[in-house]
Amino acid sequence: MDQTNYEFGAPMGRERKNNDHDITIKGRKQLDITGVKQVDSFDNEEFLLETVMGYLSIKGQNLHMKNLNVEQGNVSIEGKIYDLIYVDQNQQGKSKGLFGKLFK
């Protein structure tokens, strides 16, 4: 019997995505991220991604998405990378302000 795991709520036959989350930065110019559930918002200075490990905010200059693979949860971003921050909903202050700005 086949022991393949399938994702709950996904179209029939689609296998469950791997829950790995990795970040690779190459020369502060290219960022490869796995375990991305969705891209919530982005512009040339900031990306907000929902990952399997929580929300990730990426700040920089001249940022643009090089690759996006929704099926595998992979995102590649290029540009000058200044800041990577995991936004914890349980924290007060900065993260609350970020979410407040996004969902006004």
Secondary structure, 3 states (H helix, E strand, C coil): CCCCCECCCCCCCCECCCCCCCEEEECCCEEEECCEEEEEEECCCEEEEEECCEEEEEEEEEEEEEEEECCCCEEEEEEEEEEEEEECCCCCCHHHHHHHHHCC
